[in-house]
Amino acid sequence: MSIKKEVLGYLLGFLLFVIGIPALMWWVSGKAFPSYPPVLWGVISGILMVAGLTWSIWSIVYMKKVGRGNPFDAYNHEIAPRTQHLMTDGPYKITRNPMLIGIYIYDIGVLLWLLSWWPLLIFVIEIGLLTWQVRMEEKRLEKDFGEAYRNYKKQTPRYLLMR
């Protein structure tokens, strides 16, 4: 795979998860741009957004370094090079989907920033669609890594508290 395809995967992920979904949340909230929450909510949401992005970036760097691949695989369509090695350490020791956990933490920060119920609907839809994607990806990972992945699945939750 070319470097262009790899960069495209990172760019699409950034545009969709860091900009696109939060922008949609803001739009459905009906808030003016820019809008600022009360100071305490702003601090809490800012901490969550930075923590979530940091967790996701750590996971992406780990995937690139150890897994030798890129995270952007959309509904069994390889947009960028898939991982070549099963990752079971680092952030992947805590959860099988650390990038998503980071994005969800980031999105919760966005939700707290907006202080509106409508963006919660976008968040719930996002979780549903990404869980569907994860289930499809798990089938591919079982095919690619066999028994090693099945054992990893038994030991490590899909998300932090859910198998």
C-alpha positions as CSV (number, residue, x, y, z in Angstrom):
1,M,0.0,0.0,0.0
2,S,1.1,3.5,-0.8
3,I,1.9,6.2,1.7
4,K,-0.9,8.2,0.2
5,K,-3.5,5.5,1.2
6,E,-2.0,5.4,4.7
7,V,-2.2,9.2,5.1
8,L,-5.7,9.1,3.7
9,G,-6.7,6.7,6.5
10,Y,-5.4,9.0,9.2
11,L,-6.9,12.1,7.6
12,L,-10.4,10.5,7.2
13,G,-10.3,9.3,10.8
14,F,-9.4,12.8,12.0
15,L,-12.0,14.5,9.9
16,L,-14.8,12.1,10.9
17,F,-14.1,11.5,14.6
18,V,-12.3,14.7,15.8
19,I,-14.1,17.2,13.6
20,G,-17.2,15.7,11.9
21,I,-19.1,14.1,14.7
22,P,-18.4,16.8,17.2
23,A,-19.5,19.4,14.6
24,L,-22.7,17.4,14.0
25,M,-23.3,17.4,17.8
26,W,-22.8,21.1,17.9
27,W,-25.2,21.6,15.0
28,V,-28.0,19.6,16.5
29,S,-27.5,21.3,19.9
30,G,-28.7,24.6,18.3
31,K,-25.9,26.5,20.2
32,A,-24.3,29.6,18.7
33,F,-20.7,29.2,17.6
34,P,-18.6,29.6,19.6
35,S,-20.5,28.7,22.8
36,Y,-19.0,28.4,26.2
37,P,-20.3,26.3,29.1
38,P,-20.0,27.4,32.7
39,V,-16.4,27.3,33.9
40,L,-16.6,24.0,35.8
41,W,-18.2,22.2,32.9
42,G,-15.7,23.8,30.6
43,V,-12.8,22.5,32.6
44,I,-14.2,19.0,33.0
45,S,-15.1,18.8,29.3
46,G,-11.7,20.1,28.3
47,I,-10.0,17.5,30.5
48,L,-12.1,14.7,29.0
49,M,-11.5,15.9,25.4
50,V,-7.7,16.1,25.9
51,A,-7.6,12.7,27.7
52,G,-9.7,11.0,25.1
53,L,-7.6,12.4,22.2
54,T,-4.4,11.4,24.0
55,W,-5.7,7.9,24.6
56,S,-6.7,7.5,20.9
57,I,-3.4,8.9,19.7
58,W,-1.4,6.5,21.9
59,S,-3.5,3.7,20.5
60,I,-2.9,4.8,16.9
61,V,0.9,5.2,17.4
62,Y,1.0,1.8,19.1
63,M,-1.0,0.2,16.3
64,K,1.4,1.7,13.7
65,K,4.6,0.7,15.6
66,V,3.6,-2.8,16.9
67,G,0.7,-3.8,14.6
68,R,2.3,-2.4,11.5
69,G,-1.0,-1.0,10.3
70,N,-3.5,1.7,10.3
71,P,-6.8,1.8,12.2
72,F,-9.1,3.0,9.4
73,D,-11.0,-0.2,8.2
74,A,-14.6,0.7,7.5
75,Y,-17.1,-2.0,7.5
76,N,-14.7,-4.6,5.9
77,H,-13.4,-2.1,3.3
78,E,-9.7,-1.6,3.7
79,I,-9.1,2.1,3.4
80,A,-5.6,2.0,4.8
81,P,-3.2,-0.9,5.5
82,R,-4.6,-3.3,8.1
83,T,-2.5,-4.4,11.0
84,Q,-0.1,-7.2,10.4
85,H,0.5,-8.2,14.0
86,L,-2.0,-8.9,16.8
87,M,-1.6,-6.3,19.5
88,T,-2.2,-7.5,23.0
89,D,-0.1,-5.1,25.1
90,G,0.0,-1.4,25.7
91,P,-3.5,0.2,25.4
92,Y,-4.7,-3.1,23.8
93,K,-4.1,-4.9,27.1
94,I,-6.8,-2.9,28.7
95,T,-9.4,-3.0,25.9
96,R,-9.6,-4.5,22.5
97,N,-10.7,-1.1,21.1
98,P,-8.7,1.6,22.8
99,M,-9.1,4.1,20.0
100,L,-12.8,4.0,20.3
101,I,-12.7,4.3,24.0
102,G,-10.6,7.5,23.5
103,I,-13.1,8.8,21.0
104,Y,-16.0,8.1,23.3
105,I,-14.2,9.9,26.1
106,Y,-13.6,12.8,23.8
107,D,-17.2,12.8,22.7
108,I,-18.4,12.8,26.3
109,G,-16.3,15.9,26.8
110,V,-18.0,17.5,23.8
111,L,-21.4,16.5,25.2
112,L,-20.6,18.2,28.5
113,W,-19.3,21.3,26.7
114,L,-22.6,21.6,24.7
115,L,-24.9,20.9,27.7
116,S,-27.7,19.8,25.4
117,W,-29.7,16.6,25.0
118,W,-29.8,16.4,21.2
119,P,-26.1,15.7,20.8
120,L,-26.6,12.6,23.0
121,L,-28.7,11.1,20.2
122,I,-25.7,11.5,17.8
123,F,-23.5,9.9,20.4
124,V,-25.8,6.9,20.8
125,I,-26.0,6.4,17.0
126,E,-22.2,6.7,16.8
127,I,-21.8,4.0,19.5
128,G,-24.3,1.7,17.6
129,L,-22.6,2.1,14.3
130,L,-19.1,1.7,15.7
131,T,-20.2,-1.4,17.7
132,W,-21.5,-2.9,14.4
133,Q,-18.2,-2.1,12.8
134,V,-16.3,-3.6,15.7
135,R,-18.2,-6.9,15.4
136,M,-17.4,-7.1,11.7
137,E,-13.8,-6.3,12.4
138,E,-13.7,-9.1,15.1
139,K,-14.7,-11.7,12.5
140,R,-11.8,-10.5,10.2
141,L,-9.4,-10.6,13.1
142,E,-10.4,-14.1,14.0
143,K,-9.8,-15.1,10.4
144,D,-6.4,-13.3,10.3
145,F,-5.1,-14.3,13.7
146,G,-7.1,-17.4,14.6
147,E,-6.7,-18.9,18.0
148,A,-4.4,-16.1,19.2
149,Y,-7.2,-13.6,18.7
150,R,-9.9,-15.9,20.2
151,N,-7.7,-16.2,23.4
152,Y,-7.1,-12.4,23.4
153,K,-10.9,-11.9,23.2
154,K,-11.5,-14.1,26.2
155,Q,-8.9,-12.2,28.3
156,T,-9.6,-8.6,27.2
157,P,-12.9,-6.7,27.1
158,R,-14.3,-5.2,23.9
159,Y,-14.7,-1.9,25.7
160,L,-13.6,-1.2,29.3
161,L,-16.2,-3.1,31.2
162,M,-18.0,-5.1,28.4
163,R,-16.9,-8.2,26.7
